[in-house]
Each structure stands twice: as C-alpha cells, then as structure tokens.
Amino acid sequence: MPDRSATLILQVQALTAGAGVRLAGPGIADTTRLDVAGVPARFWDLVRGNGMHFPRGVDLLLAAGPCLAALPRTVRVTDD
C-alpha cells in the first residue's frame, strides 16, 4: 500500500555504526548496531511504533554529511 506510507529524509548530526541500538530486519544479514546523534530522546520508541502499522508507515533515510542509513518501516529495534 504505497499510497498509505511515506519516505522521510532526516538530517541528523552523526551516524555511528557498531554502537547504539540493535537493528534487524530486511536488508540486514543478521543484526547491526546504529547510534544516531541529533534526534529526540524518544526517536527509537517512535521507530518501534512505526512498524506496528505495517503495511502503512514511514521509511526513514537518515543523513549525516556523507553517511546515509536507510531504515524501512519493518526494521526491528532493540536496546540490548
């Protein structure tokens, strides 16, 4: 249902792979970690809630200088 979803490009301060929350889902072989600087404290709670509305939702493109991270609405986020 592409007519009930959107893609959001969000400029952030920094993206750091290997630190932060654990991500799993489409496009990620097993799991990976990503830390995002410059987002509100509840950012990851909003990303988690986004997947509950599948197939509706928001696909995120996070940009920090030359770095880019794409988070589909189906990404799974854990704090462990």
N, C-alpha and C positions, 0 to 999 in steps of 0.2 A: 504494500500500500504506500507507494512513494508519495501519493497526494496527502498523506497523513503523517508525514515526517519532514525533517529539515536537516540541513547541514549547517553547523555553526563554526566559523573560524574565529578562534580566540587567541589574541596576542597575550602571552604570559612573559614573566621576567626571565625564567630559565626552566629548562627541562634537563633532568639528570637521570640517565639510565643506571640501573643497578642499585638504586636506593628508593625509598618511599614505599608506596602501596604495591601489592602484588596484583598483577593483571593476568587474566586468562580469557580465552575465547577465540573467535575466528581471527586468523592471521597470526596467532601466537602459537608457536610449536608446542610448548609446554606451559610455562609461566614466565613472566618477566617482571621487573620492578621499575617503577617510574615515580620520580619526585617532580612535582610541578610547583614552582615558586611564582607568587603573584596572583594566586586565586584565593577566594574567600575560604575561611575555615571549614565551611560545610560543603565545599565543592565535591568531595568524594561521596558524600551522602546523596547529593543530587545526581551524580553519575550512577550510583547504585539504583536509585529510584527510577531512573530513566528506562532501564531495562524491563521494569515491571509492566510497561505499556506496549511491549512489542506486539505487533509489528510497527506500531506508532513509536515515535521518539525522535531523539536528536543524535545525529552522528557528529562527533567533535573532531575538529582539526586544531591542534594546539601548536602555535608557532612561537619560537623564541630565537630571534636572529636567524642563523642558517639551519636551526634544528626544527624538526617537524615531527609530531606524533599524531597518529590517526586513531581515534577510539570509536569504534562502531557502537551503536546503541545496545548491542548484545554483549559488550565486554563485561566480564565479571571482576569485581574489585574486592580484595580482602586486605585486612590490616596486618596479617601475620607475617 
